[in-house]
Amino acid sequence: MNYRYIDIHSHTNFAAFEKDREEVIKRAREAGVALINVGTQKDTSQKAVEIAEQHESGVYAAVGLHPIHTAKSFYDEDELGEGGKDFTSRGEQFDYNYYKKLALHSKVVAIGECGLDFYRVENLKENQGDVFRKQIELANEVKKPLMLHIRQAYKEAYEILKNSAKVAGNVHFFAGTVEEAKPFLNMGFSFSFTGVITFTHDYDEVVRYLPLERIMSETDCPYVAPVPHRGKRNEPAYVVEVVKKIAEIRNEDFERVRAQLIKNAVQFFGLQRF
């Protein structure tokens, strides 16, 4: 299979895809899209690995504990399903050995999504930081890159990363400024963008500023579907629209951008059987 695109941050492992997951992955494959399903806690991380195992090529996994799940947190039925309320009522303690076992799987290409999120759970900064450091330690040990979730905490996350990360990181769904991007850029990190760039110009400046070699494409599905699918459940096949928009914003040749973005992902995640 010759994949022409990659959605480096997908959640077809979420409950939102329980009824038609294989059809969604089939549509991605038909569109030439490979994907990485990203875990947010134990169950979704395990599910990401299971889905990757079911596909010979083009489907990979990342495993980790999302910062909003380190304590009682925002409940999202699309993510955890109806039974998720039991999980969010107690939060999750990071089980290093559990995640290490998953992380050593050959189809697991990153640790995360992990990081800091001060938007919903600002009062739990210290706990988030402790869990983040443990996941950085795990990434260092297994020598796999970090899939970073950082929201309203770029400075704080950078301070933790610069003192402890020995591996590369991707700042998923980057929504910061050029100035907020610079420290991560100097660390050799990459940045990925979602369908949000198809319906707002808020990130045009940073998309133009970053070297193309440091940019990757994602959907973060089932959320933030790009134009012309806005308002619908997002899915990996729609990452094509994100790639088109990156090329348009940068005023660069589409084919050059497409080829470079997939090259970036293959090298960054060390993808095999691609």
DOPARO-203618 format. One record per residue (C-alpha): residue in three letters; x, y negated, z negated. Coordinates in steps of 0.05 Angstrom, whole numbers, plus 5000, padded with zeros to 4 digits. Last residue first. Layout:
AlaXYZ
...
//
This chain:
Phe510049614896
Arg512250274867
Gln516149904813
Leu515249214784
Gly520948894746
Phe516248394713
Phe520047774735
Gln522848054800
Val516248314826
Ala512547704801
Asn517147204835
Lys517147594900
Ile509447564899
Leu509646814890
Gln515046724943
Ala511147104997
Arg504746714985
Val508446044983
Arg512046175048
Glu505546425081
Phe501745805058
Asp506845305085
Glu507744755034
Asn503644135016
Arg504844274942
Ile497444204926
Glu495544604988
Ala500445174974
Ile498045224902
Lys490845204928
Lys491745784975
Val495046194920
Val489146054874
Glu484146254928
Val487746914937
Val487047034863
Tyr479647174878
Ala481047914888
Pro482747964814
Glu475747814789
Asn471747214762
Arg464647274739
Lys460746744777
Gly460146004762
Arg465645814811
His466346304868
Pro468145794922
Val472045524883
Pro475845904830
Ala472946344775
Val474746094706
Tyr473746724663
Pro472947464679
Cys478547404698
Asp484847044676
Thr485646934751
Glu493246924761
Ser498646654807
Met506046554792
Ile510745954792
Arg518145924774
Glu521046034844
Leu516445484870
Pro520444994827
Leu515644614782
Tyr513943894799
Arg508443994849
Val504444454803
Val505943974746
Glu503043384783
Asp496943754810
Tyr494943984740
Asp489143514725
His486643524797
Thr480643944780
Phe476444454817
Thr481444924852
Ile486744824798
Val482045164748
Gly482645794789
Thr488745984749
Phe496045784744
Ser502246154721
Phe508745874693
Ser515746174689
Phe521146144636
Gly528545994647
Met529545664580
Asn530144984615
Leu523345104647
Phe520445224578
Pro523244564553
Lys520844204616
Ala513544434616
Glu511143974561
Glu514143374598
Val510843584663
Thr504243634626
Gly500544224597
Ala495244694621
Phe499245314637
Phe494545904645
His500146384625
Val506946124603
Asn511246694627
Gly517046904584
Ala524147154592
Val527647574540
Lys532147414481
Ala526747024444
Ser528346824372
Asn530446104361
Lys528245804427
Leu521746184423
Ile519545924355
Glu521045194371
Tyr517745274440
Ala511345524408
Glu510944924362
Lys512044434419
Tyr507044774465
Ala501644834412
Gln495044574441
Arg494045254472
Ile499645744485
His498346454508
Leu504946764530
Met506247404568
Leu513147574542
Pro518347964582
Lys520548684570
Lys527048894536
Val523849404490
Glu527249104429
Asn526848374451
Ala519548454468
Leu518248754400
Glu521948184365
Ile517847694405
Gln511648064382
Lys513848004309
Arg515247264318
Phe508147144345
Val505047514287
Asp508747064237
Gly507046434276
Gln499746604279
Asn499646704204
Glu502946034192
Lys498245664239
Leu491845934210
Asn488145274198
Glu488745114273
Val484245694291
Arg480145464350
Tyr484744994389
Phe491145154352
Asp492745754395
Leu499746034388
Gly503246604424
Cys501747294448
Glu498547594509
Gly502647974504
Ile508748404515
Ala510248544588
Val511049074643
Val507249664614
Lys506750194669
Ser512850584643
His509950634573
Leu514750384520
Ala510149804502
Leu504550274481
Lys508850614429
Lys511649934408
Tyr504549674400
Tyr502850204349
Asn509550154314
Tyr508949404305
Asp501949414277
Phe499848684278
Gln494348584227
Glu487748484263
Gly481848034249
Arg476648224197
Ser469947984225
Thr472847974295
Phe473248724298
Asp466248864273
Lys463548334320
Gly466848694378
Gly461449234378
Glu457448854430
Gly463148824479
Leu470248614463
Glu472048134519
Asp465547924552
Glu462247934483
Asp466847374460
Tyr467347234385
Phe471746664361
Ser476046904303
Lys476847214236
Ala484347304234
Thr490147484280
His485247544337
Ile485846814359
Pro493346924368
His492347474420
Leu495548134400
Gly499648504452
Val500148974511
Ala501348824584
Ala499049304638
Tyr500049494711
Val495649644771
Gly498649624842
Ser500650344846
Glu498751044825
His492450824790
Gln489351194731
Glu495251054687
Ala494350314695
Ile487150374671
Glu489450754609
Val494850234594
Ala489949654598
Lys485050044554
Gln490350124500
Ser491549374501
Thr484149234500
Asp483249674439
Lys489249434400
Gln488648684412
Thr488848194470
Gly491448644525
Val493148404595
Asn491448764659
Ile496748644712
Leu494248634783
Ala495848794856
Val491848434909
Gly491748634983
Ala484448434991
Glu482449174997
Arg486349304933
Ala482648754896
Arg475949014921
Lys477849714896
Ile479649424828
Val472749104823
Glu469349754846
Glu473350134793
Arg471149664738
Asp463749674755
Lys459949794690
Glu465449644639
Phe467849014674
Ala465448504623
Ala467848974568
Phe474948774582
Asn480349204615
Thr478948824679
His482648274642
Ser487447984692
His493947594685
Ile499147714739
Asp494147714796
Ile498647924852
Tyr498347784926
Arg500648114991
Tyr500548834968
Asn502849325020
Met500050005000
//
